[in-house]
Amino acid sequence: MKTSTQLPSRNDRGTARRASSNKVQPRSEQIAFRYRAQASASGVTRETTRRLAAVLGVDETQVIHLALQQLASRVLPQYQTDDGALSSAQHRALKNTAPKPVGIGKVRSRLFE
């Protein structure tokens, strides 16, 4: 019986691989990763990945995961999309439930002057 930390047997390796989270990933869920011959703005060499792994104290696969996670945090929205603009009825309902101003307000400064 295999435990969650054991590697797949020789027979299992053809159909599934271990991910860094120790979950078996089907082969269809994997992608081929090819290093560039020369580092550029759109790719890295294997040597760059090795150097990053040594500095960070992780393996090369984890370096790739860290880089993709940071890119996802910068590029992808970090919130759920909303349903768009409020309808007139929703806007009126919010306006009616908002607290009414008390007294006469005084403008201390203006943004555009």
C-alpha positions in Angstrom: 0.0 0.0 0.0 1.4 3.4 -1.0 1.5 6.3 1.4 1.1 9.9 0.2 4.9 10.5 0.4 5.9 7.5 -1.7 6.8 8.0 -5.3 4.7 6.1 -7.9 6.0 2.7 -8.8 7.8 2.1 -12.2 4.4 1.0 -13.7 2.6 4.2 -12.4 5.1 6.6 -13.9 3.8 6.3 -17.4 0.4 7.5 -16.6 0.8 9.8 -13.6 3.5 12.0 -12.0 3.8 13.5 -8.6 3.2 17.2 -8.2 5.1 19.2 -5.5 1.9 19.0 -3.4 2.3 15.1 -3.4 -0.9 14.7 -5.4 -0.8 12.5 -8.5 -1.4 14.5 -11.6 -2.7 12.8 -14.7 -0.4 13.1 -17.7 -3.0 15.2 -19.5 -2.7 17.9 -16.8 1.1 18.3 -17.4 2.8 20.5 -19.9 6.2 20.4 -21.5 8.5 23.1 -20.3 11.4 24.0 -22.6 14.2 26.3 -21.4 15.6 29.0 -23.8 19.1 28.7 -25.2 19.6 32.4 -24.2 17.8 34.3 -21.5 15.5 37.1 -22.7 12.5 39.1 -21.5 10.3 36.2 -22.5 12.3 33.2 -21.3 15.0 31.9 -19.1 17.8 29.4 -19.4 18.2 26.3 -17.2 21.2 27.9 -15.6 19.0 30.9 -14.5 16.6 28.5 -12.9 19.4 26.5 -11.2 20.8 29.8 -9.7 17.4 30.9 -8.5 16.8 27.5 -6.9 20.2 27.7 -5.1 19.5 31.2 -3.8 16.0 30.4 -2.7 16.8 27.0 -1.3 14.1 25.2 -3.3 14.2 22.8 -6.3 13.8 24.0 -9.9 10.2 23.0 -10.2 9.3 25.1 -7.2 11.1 28.1 -8.8 8.8 27.8 -11.8 5.8 27.5 -9.5 6.9 30.6 -7.5 7.4 32.6 -10.7 4.0 31.7 -12.1 2.3 32.5 -8.8 3.9 35.9 -8.7 2.9 36.6 -12.3 -0.7 35.4 -11.6 -0.9 37.8 -8.6 0.2 40.7 -10.8 -1.8 40.0 -13.9 -5.0 38.2 -12.9 -7.8 40.0 -10.9 -7.7 39.2 -7.2 -11.4 39.6 -6.8 -14.6 38.1 -8.2 -16.2 40.0 -11.1 -19.3 41.8 -10.2 -22.6 42.0 -12.1 -21.9 45.3 -13.7 -23.4 48.7 -13.0 -26.2 49.2 -10.6 -29.7 49.5 -12.0 -31.7 52.7 -11.3 -33.8 50.8 -8.7 -30.7 49.6 -6.9 -29.2 53.0 -6.9 -32.4 54.6 -5.5 -32.6 51.9 -2.8 -29.0 52.6 -1.7 -29.6 56.3 -1.7 -32.8 55.9 0.4 -31.0 53.7 3.0 -27.9 55.9 3.3 -27.8 58.2 6.3 -29.0 61.7 5.7 -26.5 64.5 6.2 -26.8 66.3 9.6 -26.4 70.1 9.6 -24.8 72.2 6.9 -21.4 70.9 5.8 -18.4 73.1 5.1 -15.9 72.5 2.3 -12.5 72.8 3.7 -10.6 72.3 0.4 -11.3 71.3 -3.1 -9.5 68.7 -5.1 -9.4 70.7 -8.3 -8.6 74.4 -7.7 
